[in-house]
Amino acid sequence: MLKRTICFLLFMASFVVFADNVPSIDEITNFPVDDYLRTLGEQNSDAIMLDSLGFHAYQENDLLKAAKLWWCAIQKDQNYAWTHYNYACALALFAGYFNRIRLP
């Protein structure tokens, strides 16, 4: 319950802190997950594999792809905590890159 509350609060905060040139929360969350995974060839992947793919995308500096993969992983398995953490960090990075909030 606490995990979902934190994610909800991060979602709500993201509406306030996102700049115009940053992808909107809709761009990250409102897309056909199955179609996106099919284009990547990962339609049969589980949440752990999608989380790993998201981390690799993050290492390649493709934060939007990483956030989408983490969102897909959350849709596959709501109980995998690392994906929630990584997704929340991606939202914070979007905000931090554009100086909308202060990060420690």
Phi and psi restraints in degrees (range 20) as a CNS / XPLOR table:
assign (resid 1 and name C) (resid 2 and name N)
       (resid 2 and name CA) (resid 2 and name C) 1.0 -63.0 20.0 2
assign (resid 2 and name N) (resid 2 and name CA)
       (resid 2 and name C) (resid 3 and name N) 1.0 -39.1 20.0 2
assign (resid 2 and name C) (resid 3 and name N)
       (resid 3 and name CA) (resid 3 and name C) 1.0 -61.2 20.0 2
assign (resid 3 and name N) (resid 3 and name CA)
       (resid 3 and name C) (resid 4 and name N) 1.0 -44.3 20.0 2
assign (resid 3 and name C) (resid 4 and name N)
       (resid 4 and name CA) (resid 4 and name C) 1.0 -68.0 20.0 2
assign (resid 4 and name N) (resid 4 and name CA)
       (resid 4 and name C) (resid 5 and name N) 1.0 -36.1 20.0 2
assign (resid 4 and name C) (resid 5 and name N)
       (resid 5 and name CA) (resid 5 and name C) 1.0 -64.5 20.0 2
assign (resid 5 and name N) (resid 5 and name CA)
       (resid 5 and name C) (resid 6 and name N) 1.0 -43.6 20.0 2
assign (resid 5 and name C) (resid 6 and name N)
       (resid 6 and name CA) (resid 6 and name C) 1.0 -63.2 20.0 2
assign (resid 6 and name N) (resid 6 and name CA)
       (resid 6 and name C) (resid 7 and name N) 1.0 -44.6 20.0 2
assign (resid 6 and name C) (resid 7 and name N)
       (resid 7 and name CA) (resid 7 and name C) 1.0 -62.3 20.0 2
assign (resid 7 and name N) (resid 7 and name CA)
       (resid 7 and name C) (resid 8 and name N) 1.0 -40.5 20.0 2
assign (resid 7 and name C) (resid 8 and name N)
       (resid 8 and name CA) (resid 8 and name C) 1.0 -62.5 20.0 2
assign (resid 8 and name N) (resid 8 and name CA)
       (resid 8 and name C) (resid 9 and name N) 1.0 -44.0 20.0 2
assign (resid 8 and name C) (resid 9 and name N)
       (resid 9 and name CA) (resid 9 and name C) 1.0 -63.6 20.0 2
assign (resid 9 and name N) (resid 9 and name CA)
       (resid 9 and name C) (resid 10 and name N) 1.0 -38.3 20.0 2
assign (resid 9 and name C) (resid 10 and name N)
       (resid 10 and name CA) (resid 10 and name C) 1.0 -65.4 20.0 2
assign (resid 10 and name N) (resid 10 and name CA)
       (resid 10 and name C) (resid 11 and name N) 1.0 -39.7 20.0 2
assign (resid 10 and name C) (resid 11 and name N)
       (resid 11 and name CA) (resid 11 and name C) 1.0 -59.1 20.0 2
assign (resid 11 and name N) (resid 11 and name CA)
       (resid 11 and name C) (resid 12 and name N) 1.0 -48.1 20.0 2
assign (resid 11 and name C) (resid 12 and name N)
       (resid 12 and name CA) (resid 12 and name C) 1.0 -65.1 20.0 2
assign (resid 12 and name N) (resid 12 and name CA)
       (resid 12 and name C) (resid 13 and name N) 1.0 -40.3 20.0 2
assign (resid 12 and name C) (resid 13 and name N)
       (resid 13 and name CA) (resid 13 and name C) 1.0 -65.5 20.0 2
assign (resid 13 and name N) (resid 13 and name CA)
       (resid 13 and name C) (resid 14 and name N) 1.0 -32.9 20.0 2
assign (resid 13 and name C) (resid 14 and name N)
       (resid 14 and name CA) (resid 14 and name C) 1.0 -65.1 20.0 2
assign (resid 14 and name N) (resid 14 and name CA)
       (resid 14 and name C) (resid 15 and name N) 1.0 -29.9 20.0 2
assign (resid 14 and name C) (resid 15 and name N)
       (resid 15 and name CA) (resid 15 and name C) 1.0 -63.7 20.0 2
assign (resid 15 and name N) (resid 15 and name CA)
       (resid 15 and name C) (resid 16 and name N) 1.0 -32.4 20.0 2
assign (resid 15 and name C) (resid 16 and name N)
       (resid 16 and name CA) (resid 16 and name C) 1.0 -80.3 20.0 2
assign (resid 16 and name N) (resid 16 and name CA)
       (resid 16 and name C) (resid 17 and name N) 1.0 -38.7 20.0 2
assign (resid 16 and name C) (resid 17 and name N)
       (resid 17 and name CA) (resid 17 and name C) 1.0 -93.9 20.0 2
assign (resid 17 and name N) (resid 17 and name CA)
       (resid 17 and name C) (resid 18 and name N) 1.0 -13.3 20.0 2
assign (resid 17 and name C) (resid 18 and name N)
       (resid 18 and name CA) (resid 18 and name C) 1.0 -71.9 20.0 2
assign (resid 18 and name N) (resid 18 and name CA)
       (resid 18 and name C) (resid 19 and name N) 1.0 134.0 20.0 2
assign (resid 18 and name C) (resid 19 and name N)
       (resid 19 and name CA) (resid 19 and name C) 1.0 -83.0 20.0 2
assign (resid 19 and name N) (resid 19 and name CA)
       (resid 19 and name C) (resid 20 and name N) 1.0 170.2 20.0 2
assign (resid 19 and name C) (resid 20 and name N)
       (resid 20 and name CA) (resid 20 and name C) 1.0 -64.7 20.0 2
assign (resid 20 and name N) (resid 20 and name CA)
       (resid 20 and name C) (resid 21 and name N) 1.0 -34.6 20.0 2
assign (resid 20 and name C) (resid 21 and name N)
       (resid 21 and name CA) (resid 21 and name C) 1.0 -89.4 20.0 2
assign (resid 21 and name N) (resid 21 and name CA)
       (resid 21 and name C) (resid 22 and name N) 1.0 4.2 20.0 2
assign (resid 21 and name C) (resid 22 and name N)
       (resid 22 and name CA) (resid 22 and name C) 1.0 -93.6 20.0 2
assign (resid 22 and name N) (resid 22 and name CA)
       (resid 22 and name C) (resid 23 and name N) 1.0 145.0 20.0 2
assign (resid 22 and name C) (resid 23 and name N)
       (resid 23 and name CA) (resid 23 and name C) 1.0 -58.8 20.0 2
assign (resid 23 and name N) (resid 23 and name CA)
       (resid 23 and name C) (resid 24 and name N) 1.0 140.2 20.0 2
assign (resid 23 and name C) (resid 24 and name N)
       (resid 24 and name CA) (resid 24 and name C) 1.0 -75.2 20.0 2
assign (resid 24 and name N) (resid 24 and name CA)
       (resid 24 and name C) (resid 25 and name N) 1.0 161.4 20.0 2
assign (resid 24 and name C) (resid 25 and name N)
       (resid 25 and name CA) (resid 25 and name C) 1.0 -61.9 20.0 2
assign (resid 25 and name N) (resid 25 and name CA)
       (resid 25 and name C) (resid 26 and name N) 1.0 -31.0 20.0 2
assign (resid 25 and name C) (resid 26 and name N)
       (resid 26 and name CA) (resid 26 and name C) 1.0 -65.2 20.0 2
assign (resid 26 and name N) (resid 26 and name CA)
       (resid 26 and name C) (resid 27 and name N) 1.0 -37.4 20.0 2
assign (resid 26 and name C) (resid 27 and name N)
       (resid 27 and name CA) (resid 27 and name C) 1.0 -64.6 20.0 2
assign (resid 27 and name N) (resid 27 and name CA)
       (resid 27 and name C) (resid 28 and name N) 1.0 -30.8 20.0 2
assign (resid 27 and name C) (resid 28 and name N)
       (resid 28 and name CA) (resid 28 and name C) 1.0 -84.3 20.0 2
assign (resid 28 and name N) (resid 28 and name CA)
       (resid 28 and name C) (resid 29 and name N) 1.0 -35.3 20.0 2
assign (resid 28 and name C) (resid 29 and name N)
       (resid 29 and name CA) (resid 29 and name C) 1.0 -106.6 20.0 2
assign (resid 29 and name N) (resid 29 and name CA)
       (resid 29 and name C) (resid 30 and name N) 1.0 -24.7 20.0 2
assign (resid 29 and name C) (resid 30 and name N)
       (resid 30 and name CA) (resid 30 and name C) 1.0 -103.7 20.0 2
assign (resid 30 and name N) (resid 30 and name CA)
       (resid 30 and name C) (resid 31 and name N) 1.0 73.9 20.0 2
assign (resid 30 and name C) (resid 31 and name N)
       (resid 31 and name CA) (resid 31 and name C) 1.0 -144.6 20.0 2
assign (resid 31 and name N) (resid 31 and name CA)
       (resid 31 and name C) (resid 32 and name N) 1.0 155.9 20.0 2
assign (resid 31 and name C) (resid 32 and name N)
       (resid 32 and name CA) (resid 32 and name C) 1.0 -70.3 20.0 2
assign (resid 32 and name N) (resid 32 and name CA)
       (resid 32 and name C) (resid 33 and name N) 1.0 104.8 20.0 2
assign (resid 32 and name C) (resid 33 and name N)
       (resid 33 and name CA) (resid 33 and name C) 1.0 -57.0 20.0 2
assign (resid 33 and name N) (resid 33 and name CA)
       (resid 33 and name C) (resid 34 and name N) 1.0 -45.9 20.0 2
assign (resid 33 and name C) (resid 34 and name N)
       (resid 34 and name CA) (resid 34 and name C) 1.0 -63.1 20.0 2
assign (resid 34 and name N) (resid 34 and name CA)
       (resid 34 and name C) (resid 35 and name N) 1.0 -41.0 20.0 2
assign (resid 34 and name C) (resid 35 and name N)
       (resid 35 and name CA) (resid 35 and name C) 1.0 -65.7 20.0 2
assign (resid 35 and name N) (resid 35 and name CA)
       (resid 35 and name C) (resid 36 and name N) 1.0 -41.5 20.0 2
assign (resid 35 and name C) (resid 36 and name N)
       (resid 36 and name CA) (resid 36 and name C) 1.0 -61.6 20.0 2
assign (resid 36 and name N) (resid 36 and name CA)
       (resid 36 and name C) (resid 37 and name N) 1.0 -45.5 20.0 2
assign (resid 36 and name C) (resid 37 and name N)
       (resid 37 and name CA) (resid 37 and name C) 1.0 -67.0 20.0 2
assign (resid 37 and name N) (resid 37 and name CA)
       (resid 37 and name C) (resid 38 and name N) 1.0 -33.5 20.0 2
assign (resid 37 and name C) (resid 38 and name N)
       (resid 38 and name CA) (resid 38 and name C) 1.0 -66.1 20.0 2
assign (resid 38 and name N) (resid 38 and name CA)
       (resid 38 and name C) (resid 39 and name N) 1.0 -38.5 20.0 2
assign (resid 38 and name C) (resid 39 and name N)
       (resid 39 and name CA) (resid 39 and name C) 1.0 -67.4 20.0 2
assign (resid 39 and name N) (resid 39 and name CA)
       (resid 39 and name C) (resid 40 and name N) 1.0 -28.6 20.0 2
assign (resid 39 and name C) (resid 40 and name N)
       (resid 40 and name CA) (resid 40 and name C) 1.0 -85.7 20.0 2
assign (resid 40 and name N) (resid 40 and name CA)
       (resid 40 and name C) (resid 41 and name N) 1.0 -9.3 20.0 2
assign (resid 40 and name C) (resid 41 and name N)
       (resid 41 and name CA) (resid 41 and name C) 1.0 76.1 20.0 2
assign (resid 41 and name N) (resid 41 and name CA)
       (resid 41 and name C) (resid 42 and name N) 1.0 25.1 20.0 2
assign (resid 41 and name C) (resid 42 and name N)
       (resid 42 and name CA) (resid 42 and name C) 1.0 -121.4 20.0 2
assign (resid 42 and name N) (resid 42 and name CA)
       (resid 42 and name C) (resid 43 and name N) 1.0 28.0 20.0 2
assign (resid 42 and name C) (resid 43 and name N)
       (resid 43 and name CA) (resid 43 and name C) 1.0 -65.7 20.0 2
assign (resid 43 and name N) (resid 43 and name CA)
       (resid 43 and name C) (resid 44 and name N) 1.0 -20.9 20.0 2
assign (resid 43 and name C) (resid 44 and name N)
       (resid 44 and name CA) (resid 44 and name C) 1.0 -100.7 20.0 2
assign (resid 44 and name N) (resid 44 and name CA)
       (resid 44 and name C) (resid 45 and name N) 1.0 7.0 20.0 2
assign (resid 44 and name C) (resid 45 and name N)
       (resid 45 and name CA) (resid 45 and name C) 1.0 -75.6 20.0 2
assign (resid 45 and name N) (resid 45 and name CA)
       (resid 45 and name C) (resid 46 and name N) 1.0 148.1 20.0 2
assign (resid 45 and name C) (resid 46 and name N)
       (resid 46 and name CA) (resid 46 and name C) 1.0 -91.2 20.0 2
assign (resid 46 and name N) (resid 46 and name CA)
       (resid 46 and name C) (resid 47 and name N) 1.0 179.3 20.0 2
assign (resid 46 and name C) (resid 47 and name N)
       (resid 47 and name CA) (resid 47 and name C) 1.0 -62.5 20.0 2
assign (resid 47 and name N) (resid 47 and name CA)
       (resid 47 and name C) (resid 48 and name N) 1.0 -37.7 20.0 2
assign (resid 47 and name C) (resid 48 and name N)
       (resid 48 and name CA) (resid 48 and name C) 1.0 -65.1 20.0 2
assign (resid 48 and name N) (resid 48 and name CA)
       (resid 48 and name C) (resid 49 and name N) 1.0 -42.6 20.0 2
assign (resid 48 and name C) (resid 49 and name N)
       (resid 49 and name CA) (resid 49 and name C) 1.0 -66.8 20.0 2
assign (resid 49 and name N) (resid 49 and name CA)
       (resid 49 and name C) (resid 50 and name N) 1.0 -42.0 20.0 2
assign (resid 49 and name C) (resid 50 and name N)
       (resid 50 and name CA) (resid 50 and name C) 1.0 -65.2 20.0 2
assign (resid 50 and name N) (resid 50 and name CA)
       (resid 50 and name C) (resid 51 and name N) 1.0 -36.5 20.0 2
assign (resid 50 and name C) (resid 51 and name N)
       (resid 51 and name CA) (resid 51 and name C) 1.0 -62.3 20.0 2
assign (resid 51 and name N) (resid 51 and name CA)
       (resid 51 and name C) (resid 52 and name N) 1.0 -42.7 20.0 2
assign (resid 51 and name C) (resid 52 and name N)
       (resid 52 and name CA) (resid 52 and name C) 1.0 -64.3 20.0 2
assign (resid 52 and name N) (resid 52 and name CA)
       (resid 52 and name C) (resid 53 and name N) 1.0 -41.8 20.0 2
assign (resid 52 and name C) (resid 53 and name N)
       (resid 53 and name CA) (resid 53 and name C) 1.0 -63.7 20.0 2
assign (resid 53 and name N) (resid 53 and name CA)
       (resid 53 and name C) (resid 54 and name N) 1.0 -38.0 20.0 2
assign (resid 53 and name C) (resid 54 and name N)
       (resid 54 and name CA) (resid 54 and name C) 1.0 -62.7 20.0 2
assign (resid 54 and name N) (resid 54 and name CA)
       (resid 54 and name C) (resid 55 and name N) 1.0 -40.6 20.0 2
assign (resid 54 and name C) (resid 55 and name N)
       (resid 55 and name CA) (resid 55 and name C) 1.0 -66.0 20.0 2
assign (resid 55 and name N) (resid 55 and name CA)
       (resid 55 and name C) (resid 56 and name N) 1.0 -38.5 20.0 2
assign (resid 55 and name C) (resid 56 and name N)
       (resid 56 and name CA) (resid 56 and name C) 1.0 -64.8 20.0 2
assign (resid 56 and name N) (resid 56 and name CA)
       (resid 56 and name C) (resid 57 and name N) 1.0 -39.4 20.0 2
assign (resid 56 and name C) (resid 57 and name N)
       (resid 57 and name CA) (resid 57 and name C) 1.0 -63.5 20.0 2
assign (resid 57 and name N) (resid 57 and name CA)
       (resid 57 and name C) (resid 58 and name N) 1.0 -39.5 20.0 2
assign (resid 57 and name C) (resid 58 and name N)
       (resid 58 and name CA) (resid 58 and name C) 1.0 -62.6 20.0 2
assign (resid 58 and name N) (resid 58 and name CA)
       (resid 58 and name C) (resid 59 and name N) 1.0 -42.4 20.0 2
assign (resid 58 and name C) (resid 59 and name N)
       (resid 59 and name CA) (resid 59 and name C) 1.0 -64.3 20.0 2
assign (resid 59 and name N) (resid 59 and name CA)
       (resid 59 and name C) (resid 60 and name N) 1.0 -27.0 20.0 2
assign (resid 59 and name C) (resid 60 and name N)
       (resid 60 and name CA) (resid 60 and name C) 1.0 -89.5 20.0 2
assign (resid 60 and name N) (resid 60 and name CA)
       (resid 60 and name C) (resid 61 and name N) 1.0 12.6 20.0 2
assign (resid 60 and name C) (resid 61 and name N)
       (resid 61 and name CA) (resid 61 and name C) 1.0 63.9 20.0 2
assign (resid 61 and name N) (resid 61 and name CA)
       (resid 61 and name C) (resid 62 and name N) 1.0 29.2 20.0 2
assign (resid 61 and name C) (resid 62 and name N)
       (resid 62 and name CA) (resid 62 and name C) 1.0 -109.1 20.0 2
assign (resid 62 and name N) (resid 62 and name CA)
       (resid 62 and name C) (resid 63 and name N) 1.0 78.0 20.0 2
assign (resid 62 and name C) (resid 63 and name N)
       (resid 63 and name CA) (resid 63 and name C) 1.0 -67.6 20.0 2
assign (resid 63 and name N) (resid 63 and name CA)
       (resid 63 and name C) (resid 64 and name N) 1.0 -34.5 20.0 2
assign (resid 63 and name C) (resid 64 and name N)
       (resid 64 and name CA) (resid 64 and name C) 1.0 -64.2 20.0 2
assign (resid 64 and name N) (resid 64 and name CA)
       (resid 64 and name C) (resid 65 and name N) 1.0 -45.3 20.0 2
assign (resid 64 and name C) (resid 65 and name N)
       (resid 65 and name CA) (resid 65 and name C) 1.0 -63.3 20.0 2
assign (resid 65 and name N) (resid 65 and name CA)
       (resid 65 and name C) (resid 66 and name N) 1.0 -40.8 20.0 2
assign (resid 65 and name C) (resid 66 and name N)
       (resid 66 and name CA) (resid 66 and name C) 1.0 -61.1 20.0 2
assign (resid 66 and name N) (resid 66 and name CA)
       (resid 66 and name C) (resid 67 and name N) 1.0 -45.8 20.0 2
assign (resid 66 and name C) (resid 67 and name N)
       (resid 67 and name CA) (resid 67 and name C) 1.0 -62.5 20.0 2
assign (resid 67 and name N) (resid 67 and name CA)
       (resid 67 and name C) (resid 68 and name N) 1.0 -40.1 20.0 2
assign (resid 67 and name C) (resid 68 and name N)
       (resid 68 and name CA) (resid 68 and name C) 1.0 -65.4 20.0 2
assign (resid 68 and name N) (resid 68 and name CA)
       (resid 68 and name C) (resid 69 and name N) 1.0 -41.5 20.0 2
assign (resid 68 and name C) (resid 69 and name N)
       (resid 69 and name CA) (resid 69 and name C) 1.0 -65.0 20.0 2
assign (resid 69 and name N) (resid 69 and name CA)
       (resid 69 and name C) (resid 70 and name N) 1.0 -39.6 20.0 2
assign (resid 69 and name C) (resid 70 and name N)
       (resid 70 and name CA) (resid 70 and name C) 1.0 -66.8 20.0 2
assign (resid 70 and name N) (resid 70 and name CA)
       (resid 70 and name C) (resid 71 and name N) 1.0 -36.6 20.0 2
assign (resid 70 and name C) (resid 71 and name N)
       (resid 71 and name CA) (resid 71 and name C) 1.0 -63.6 20.0 2
assign (resid 71 and name N) (resid 71 and name CA)
       (resid 71 and name C) (resid 72 and name N) 1.0 -41.8 20.0 2
assign (resid 71 and name C) (resid 72 and name N)
       (resid 72 and name CA) (resid 72 and name C) 1.0 -61.3 20.0 2
assign (resid 72 and name N) (resid 72 and name CA)
       (resid 72 and name C) (resid 73 and name N) 1.0 -41.9 20.0 2
assign (resid 72 and name C) (resid 73 and name N)
       (resid 73 and name CA) (resid 73 and name C) 1.0 -63.1 20.0 2
assign (resid 73 and name N) (resid 73 and name CA)
       (resid 73 and name C) (resid 74 and name N) 1.0 -38.8 20.0 2
assign (resid 73 and name C) (resid 74 and name N)
       (resid 74 and name CA) (resid 74 and name C) 1.0 -63.3 20.0 2
assign (resid 74 and name N) (resid 74 and name CA)
       (resid 74 and name C) (resid 75 and name N) 1.0 -38.7 20.0 2
assign (resid 74 and name C) (resid 75 and name N)
       (resid 75 and name CA) (resid 75 and name C) 1.0 -66.1 20.0 2
assign (resid 75 and name N) (resid 75 and name CA)
       (resid 75 and name C) (resid 76 and name N) 1.0 -32.3 20.0 2
assign (resid 75 and name C) (resid 76 and name N)
       (resid 76 and name CA) (resid 76 and name C) 1.0 -74.3 20.0 2
assign (resid 76 and name N) (resid 76 and name CA)
       (resid 76 and name C) (resid 77 and name N) 1.0 -40.5 20.0 2
assign (resid 76 and name C) (resid 77 and name N)
       (resid 77 and name CA) (resid 77 and name C) 1.0 -146.9 20.0 2
assign (resid 77 and name N) (resid 77 and name CA)
       (resid 77 and name C) (resid 78 and name N) 1.0 104.3 20.0 2
assign (resid 77 and name C) (resid 78 and name N)
       (resid 78 and name CA) (resid 78 and name C) 1.0 -68.0 20.0 2
assign (resid 78 and name N) (resid 78 and name CA)
       (resid 78 and name C) (resid 79 and name N) 1.0 -16.6 20.0 2
assign (resid 78 and name C) (resid 79 and name N)
       (resid 79 and name CA) (resid 79 and name C) 1.0 -96.1 20.0 2
assign (resid 79 and name N) (resid 79 and name CA)
       (resid 79 and name C) (resid 80 and name N) 1.0 -1.6 20.0 2
assign (resid 79 and name C) (resid 80 and name N)
       (resid 80 and name CA) (resid 80 and name C) 1.0 -85.3 20.0 2
assign (resid 80 and name N) (resid 80 and name CA)
       (resid 80 and name C) (resid 81 and name N) 1.0 102.3 20.0 2
assign (resid 80 and name C) (resid 81 and name N)
       (resid 81 and name CA) (resid 81 and name C) 1.0 -65.5 20.0 2
assign (resid 81 and name N) (resid 81 and name CA)
       (resid 81 and name C) (resid 82 and name N) 1.0 -35.6 20.0 2
assign (resid 81 and name C) (resid 82 and name N)
       (resid 82 and name CA) (resid 82 and name C) 1.0 -60.3 20.0 2
assign (resid 82 and name N) (resid 82 and name CA)
       (resid 82 and name C) (resid 83 and name N) 1.0 -36.6 20.0 2
assign (resid 82 and name C) (resid 83 and name N)
       (resid 83 and name CA) (resid 83 and name C) 1.0 -65.7 20.0 2
assign (resid 83 and name N) (resid 83 and name CA)
       (resid 83 and name C) (resid 84 and name N) 1.0 -41.1 20.0 2
assign (resid 83 and name C) (resid 84 and name N)
       (resid 84 and name CA) (resid 84 and name C) 1.0 -60.9 20.0 2
assign (resid 84 and name N) (resid 84 and name CA)
       (resid 84 and name C) (resid 85 and name N) 1.0 -42.7 20.0 2
assign (resid 84 and name C) (resid 85 and name N)
       (resid 85 and name CA) (resid 85 and name C) 1.0 -63.5 20.0 2
assign (resid 85 and name N) (resid 85 and name CA)
       (resid 85 and name C) (resid 86 and name N) 1.0 -48.1 20.0 2
assign (resid 85 and name C) (resid 86 and name N)
       (resid 86 and name CA) (resid 86 and name C) 1.0 -62.6 20.0 2
assign (resid 86 and name N) (resid 86 and name CA)
       (resid 86 and name C) (resid 87 and name N) 1.0 -40.4 20.0 2
assign (resid 86 and name C) (resid 87 and name N)
       (resid 87 and name CA) (resid 87 and name C) 1.0 -65.2 20.0 2
assign (resid 87 and name N) (resid 87 and name CA)
       (resid 87 and name C) (resid 88 and name N) 1.0 -42.9 20.0 2
assign (resid 87 and name C) (resid 88 and name N)
       (resid 88 and name CA) (resid 88 and name C) 1.0 -62.7 20.0 2
assign (resid 88 and name N) (resid 88 and name CA)
       (resid 88 and name C) (resid 89 and name N) 1.0 -39.1 20.0 2
assign (resid 88 and name C) (resid 89 and name N)
       (resid 89 and name CA) (resid 89 and name C) 1.0 -64.1 20.0 2
assign (resid 89 and name N) (resid 89 and name CA)
       (resid 89 and name C) (resid 90 and name N) 1.0 -38.5 20.0 2
assign (resid 89 and name C) (resid 90 and name N)
       (resid 90 and name CA) (resid 90 and name C) 1.0 -62.3 20.0 2
assign (resid 90 and name N) (resid 90 and name CA)
       (resid 90 and name C) (resid 91 and name N) 1.0 -42.8 20.0 2
assign (resid 90 and name C) (resid 91 and name N)
       (resid 91 and name CA) (resid 91 and name C) 1.0 -62.8 20.0 2
assign (resid 91 and name N) (resid 91 and name CA)
       (resid 91 and name C) (resid 92 and name N) 1.0 -40.3 20.0 2
assign (resid 91 and name C) (resid 92 and name N)
       (resid 92 and name CA) (resid 92 and name C) 1.0 -65.9 20.0 2
assign (resid 92 and name N) (resid 92 and name CA)
       (resid 92 and name C) (resid 93 and name N) 1.0 -37.7 20.0 2
assign (resid 92 and name C) (resid 93 and name N)
       (resid 93 and name CA) (resid 93 and name C) 1.0 -66.6 20.0 2
assign (resid 93 and name N) (resid 93 and name CA)
       (resid 93 and name C) (resid 94 and name N) 1.0 -41.0 20.0 2
assign (resid 93 and name C) (resid 94 and name N)
       (resid 94 and name CA) (resid 94 and name C) 1.0 -56.3 20.0 2
assign (resid 94 and name N) (resid 94 and name CA)
       (resid 94 and name C) (resid 95 and name N) 1.0 -45.4 20.0 2
assign (resid 94 and name C) (resid 95 and name N)
       (resid 95 and name CA) (resid 95 and name C) 1.0 -67.2 20.0 2
assign (resid 95 and name N) (resid 95 and name CA)
       (resid 95 and name C) (resid 96 and name N) 1.0 -43.2 20.0 2
assign (resid 95 and name C) (resid 96 and name N)
       (resid 96 and name CA) (resid 96 and name C) 1.0 -68.0 20.0 2
assign (resid 96 and name N) (resid 96 and name CA)
       (resid 96 and name C) (resid 97 and name N) 1.0 -36.2 20.0 2
assign (resid 96 and name C) (resid 97 and name N)
       (resid 97 and name CA) (resid 97 and name C) 1.0 -61.7 20.0 2
assign (resid 97 and name N) (resid 97 and name CA)
       (resid 97 and name C) (resid 98 and name N) 1.0 -28.5 20.0 2
assign (resid 97 and name C) (resid 98 and name N)
       (resid 98 and name CA) (resid 98 and name C) 1.0 -108.8 20.0 2
assign (resid 98 and name N) (resid 98 and name CA)
       (resid 98 and name C) (resid 99 and name N) 1.0 23.1 20.0 2
assign (resid 98 and name C) (resid 99 and name N)
       (resid 99 and name CA) (resid 99 and name C) 1.0 52.7 20.0 2
assign (resid 99 and name N) (resid 99 and name CA)
       (resid 99 and name C) (resid 100 and name N) 1.0 37.3 20.0 2
assign (resid 99 and name C) (resid 100 and name N)
       (resid 100 and name CA) (resid 100 and name C) 1.0 -91.2 20.0 2
assign (resid 100 and name N) (resid 100 and name CA)
       (resid 100 and name C) (resid 101 and name N) 1.0 -25.7 20.0 2
assign (resid 100 and name C) (resid 101 and name N)
       (resid 101 and name CA) (resid 101 and name C) 1.0 -138.0 20.0 2
assign (resid 101 and name N) (resid 101 and name CA)
       (resid 101 and name C) (resid 102 and name N) 1.0 160.3 20.0 2
assign (resid 101 and name C) (resid 102 and name N)
       (resid 102 and name CA) (resid 102 and name C) 1.0 -92.7 20.0 2
assign (resid 102 and name N) (resid 102 and name CA)
       (resid 102 and name C) (resid 103 and name N) 1.0 128.1 20.0 2
assign (resid 102 and name C) (resid 103 and name N)
       (resid 103 and name CA) (resid 103 and name C) 1.0 -106.1 20.0 2
assign (resid 103 and name N) (resid 103 and name CA)
       (resid 103 and name C) (resid 104 and name N) 1.0 144.9 20.0 2
